[in-house]
Amino acid sequence: PRRHRPLARYRRGRCARPVAMSGDERPRERRTRGLLSSYYGVGANSADPLDLDGPNFNADKYVSRLLENQSLSELVHKGSDMVTEIKSLDSDMQMLVYTNYNKFISATDTIRAMKHKVEGMEDQMNQLASNMESIIEGNKNIASNVTGRRGQLEQLNGVRKLLVKLQFLFDLPAKLQACVEEGEHERAVRYYHAATNILRHYGHMASFQPIHDEAVEIISRLKRKLHNIVADDTTSLQTLGESVGLLLDLAVAEDELLTRYTRRATELVAVAIKEGLAEDKQPGPGAPVEEMEAYSSKASAVYVPAALELISTFARLFLGLKATATLGSSAAAASASTATHITGSGAERKLATLHQCVGETFDTFADTITEMVQAVAGGGFAAMDALTCAIRALNEAAQTICGGSDAVGVSLVGLEERAAALGADLARGGITGELASFAEDAFAVAQRLVVDAAAPGDAACLVRLDALREHVTGATTQFMARVDSAMQAVRPLLLALPHQGLVRGLVEQLMAAILAVAADLREGKLQLPGVTGEAEAQPSAASLHSEGKAPAADGEADAAVTTPALAGEWTRVRGEAATAFLACALCTELATRMHGELQRLVSGHIMFARREYSAPLPVGDIVHQLERAAQELNAKCISLLASEVDADLQSGVAGRNWLQVPQPRAVSPFIDAILSQAVRALTTFNLLFADGGTAARTPWVPSGAPPAPKEYSSRTGQNQHSASVIHADMDRLFARKVSTVPQAVDSPKGAVGLLLRLSLKSTYEHVRTCTLGQHGYQQLQVDMHVLRWTMAECVDDQASLQALVDEVMTSAHERCLQPVNLEPEVLEALCEAKRQHLISQAI
């Protein structure tokens, strides 16, 4: 019987390479294995008549079983599988036979070639044996001839060697002199060292003393020459290393040479960088990235080889190390080499000196790269491409130098940290410059808002009514877009230096820049172009009254009233009020947008540095400062409008001769100024607070009947304990408690109320300094009554307004020589005349 062979499966189209069968074979594979086993006679015999692979297989029973248990489609499929397996098996067996036949043919060819080569090898071995016998015979003849004179030959050979040495000694001064003159300093030192031991032992002999003295003199001159080469500015770095090495061989003090070498090497590296870039033009402002990369690559190509030459020479001269690896050696191997070789005297001090020297040369290289960045940025640090290029050049140079130092067994890992620190300084300068540019651009956005949204100086509103919201929203969108662009600009710097604390510094500087913009807006640094001084071409009606000139009759009095500025021009005060209001609107909108967008916008750019900076942004502080700025600007706008009113009060109240005022026929011009500013404040702040329920009309026309006139009196001649006096005192105390300090308001009516409180308080102060006649008192009564009537619907605190009006009239009553209240019918008629005039102006 045949020996059992392991079953194998062969792939069609390949060489017969056996593939082991796994335990979970598929049915087809089991079928193939069974057929092959049957073919080779392998495997246990099975008595099952239904086993296709067994010797007792019964085809009739197998077919009957299939017909009983399977459907027609299954039978067809089974038949197709069997046909396919038969064909596959036939193909596999044919391939197996073909492969075995090829192996048999190859074995036959190999045997035939071996037989042919062995036949020729026998002749070669016979020839080799014959040659060895000839060699042995010749050796015996030589030994027999020389044996008697061996001692004599050895003695003659010793004499010859001694003569050669003597000849070398006698020729030494000439050879040393020739080497020094021809510049072959290394050979001269080698000759001198070769003769040193002999001269040291026999130099006292008369025949050798002149040779010793002359050699020492020549070597002394060589030392002086080498010292001059070291000090020469034209010496190359390679020549410097060679000269210092020769001086060390000539026993010159090592500490002195170490100091001189590091100093001169540092200077020569700086000179090499300067001369290497002398023919290359430094990139100028706005240079393309390709030009910057070419320049920095040229600087690196000059500096890095010089630095590696310095390191390898230093290691060879002062540390006793030689290059034992290539520039690709691993850091672990380099560290092991360093620990093994650097064991000499003062090794730590020498390594520290080397680190300092390399660091100084790297600073020179970094200064060159920094100058390029400054030139490209025009003296600043806002050129992000230049900064990225510079940082990459510093890092790559440091990595290459560290790899080269590892190759000679010197670790300079601190150099990469130095490069990262220098790059971080550049990056911080770039970030500072970019954020400074951001602050300028953000302020310019606010300045454009003022130019675009401010209304003409004589308008009834400080800003344009048609598209204020669009202007403010557009300015805010530009502001946020500039934040995004600033983050996008500095992102390459953050990616280049991921562990230098740049992200935290960026966030802090960005927040500071935003706060600086808010501070500039709060401090009123925005300017409105075309703002003029107070107009002098046309005097106001209030000034006419102060000069004692009678105003025009009836309706002409109101027609003559003008604003303090020429039509279409801005006064300084009103221009500042407009800019304050627009800055207030911008701060309010920015606070809303930053509360919802700043965290997401900034975090999207620093997501990669989550480990370095994971704290939430101080958005709350930004929003708080913007809201505070908005409140201060809000109050400032009202204060400025009130100050403009105060100018009219100065001339219309304090500067008026109230003793010579004629009988009242119309409202005083300063009341028109107050009404005009109140309407302007109402209309303007409607836009800020979007209060659609109180839409101002220009000019303002009150609705409803005027209030009932109020009788005013003083304490003189009255019972101090009467109810009316007590009530008047209480009103006066309440009026003094009314706040007139400029403060932020939260509604249009609040803005008008604050303006009126400031104006009435100023009116009260002016009235206290005046002396009034009967008609003057009645004129002021008409003015206050009209003001209280027209402004009642425009304030949210009518009690405060009434208290201040009463304070003014009570003070006027006390300052009047003949205080007589105007008849109610006359007062109502004058109010109605004013109402009709306002209606005609509105039409």
HELIX and SHEET records of a PDB file:
HELIX    1   1 PRO A   27  TYR A   40  1                                  14    
HELIX    2   2 ALA A   59  ASN A   69  1                                  11    
HELIX    3   3 LEU A   72  VAL A  146  1                                  75    
HELIX    4   4 THR A  147  ARG A  149  5                                   3    
HELIX    5   5 ARG A  150  GLU A  182  1                                  33    
HELIX    6   6 HIS A  185  TYR A  202  1                                  18    
HELIX    7   7 GLN A  209  ALA A  231  1                                  23    
HELIX    8   8 LEU A  237  ASP A  249  1                                  13    
HELIX    9   9 GLU A  254  GLY A  276  1                                  23    
HELIX   10  10 VAL A  289  PHE A  318  1                                  30    
HELIX   11  11 ALA A  331  HIS A  341  1                                  11    
HELIX   12  12 ALA A  347  VAL A  376  1                                  30    
HELIX   13  13 MET A  384  ALA A  407  1                                  24    
HELIX   14  14 VAL A  413  ALA A  453  1                                  41    
HELIX   15  15 LEU A  468  ALA A  496  1                                  29    
HELIX   16  16 LEU A  502  ARG A  522  1                                  21    
HELIX   17  17 ALA A  541  SER A  546  1                                   6    
HELIX   18  18 GLU A  556  ALA A  559  1                                   4    
HELIX   19  19 ARG A  572  HIS A  605  1                                  34    
HELIX   20  20 MET A  607  ALA A  609  5                                   3    
HELIX   21  21 VAL A  619  LEU A  649  1                                  31    
HELIX   22  22 GLN A  650  ALA A  654  3                                   5    
HELIX   23  23 PRO A  669  PHE A  689  1                                  21    
HELIX   24  24 ALA A  723  LYS A  737  1                                  15    
HELIX   25  25 PRO A  748  VAL A  767  1                                  20    
HELIX   26  26 GLN A  774  MET A  791  1                                  18    
HELIX   27  27 ALA A  792  CYS A  794  5                                   3    
HELIX   28  28 GLN A  798  ARG A  815  1                                  18    
HELIX   29  29 PRO A  824  ALA A  842  1                                  19    
END                                                                             
